């Protein structure tokens, strides 16, 4: 049986950040850093595009799972008018941004 190589979550995060910066050079894109003074559950990759907040919680395909605090934070961001979702690939990010109708 052939072993399927599984990258770390940081691999997918970097790929998404690179894609966002290439596709939306005018957007403000950052990797959220966790620390003792930060709020738990903030999505890994955040972006402000034309005044709209996007939060992308990046998980490894098929094996990544949300924690309860991540689930709750995504719900709160969406309820506050931002857009937050779980993704693994730039194609998923693109679909979310297009569905929001923000260019």
N, C-alpha and C positions, 0 to 999 in steps of 0.2 A: 504494500500500500504506500502510495506516494504522500509524503508530508507536505501540506500546504503551508507556505511561509506566511506568518501572520506578523504584520508590522505593529510597532507600538502606536499608541494613540497619538503621540507627538508627530509621527510621520504624516498622519492624516491631517492634523492641525496645520502643519507647515504647508502642506499642499493646498489647503483651502485658503490660508492667508495669502500665499503667493498668487493664487488665482484671483482672489478678490482685488488685490492691489493692481494686478494687470488689467482686469476688466473694468474697475472703477477707480481710476487714479485720483479722482477728486474726493473720494470717500475717506473717512477717518476710520482706520482699521487697527485693531489691537488684540493682543493675546492677554486675556485676563489672568492676572497673577494672584494666586492664593497666598494668604499670609495671616498672621495673627489679628490684623486689623481689618481684614476684608470680610465681606459678607459671604457666607457659604452658598453654594449652588449657582453662582454666577456662571453663565455659559463660557466655554473656553475661548471662543473667538467672537469679538463684538465689532460692530460697524455702525457708523452713522452715515447714511446716504440720503442726500437731499432732505435733511431734517428728520429722517425716519431711523429709529433704532432697530437693529437686528442683533439677535444673540444666537449663536450657533453652538450648541453643545455637541462636541465631536466624540463619537464613539467608534470603536473598532467594529467593522462589519460583522454581523451575526453573533458576536460574543459580548459586545459592550452593553451594559445595562445602566439605566439611570438610578441614582440614589433617590430617596424620598425627598431630600432637600432640593435636588435638581429638578425633579418633577414639579414641586411646589413653586420654585422660582420661575420656571418656564410658564406655568399657569399665571403667575402674578405679572410677569412682563407682558404677556398677551392681553391680560385684563386691563393693564394700564395703557394699552394702545401701541406697544412695541410689538415686534415680531420675534418670537423665539421658537426654535425647533431643534430636533435631534438630527444630525447628519453624519455621513461618513465620507462623502465625495463631493467635489466641486459641482458636479451635475445636479445634485440634490439642492445645493445652495442656489444655483442658477434658477431652478424651478420655483423655489420659494420667493426669490426676489421678483421674478417675472409675474408670479401669481399676485404679488402685492401691487403690481402696476407702477413700480417706482423705478425710474431710469436715471 
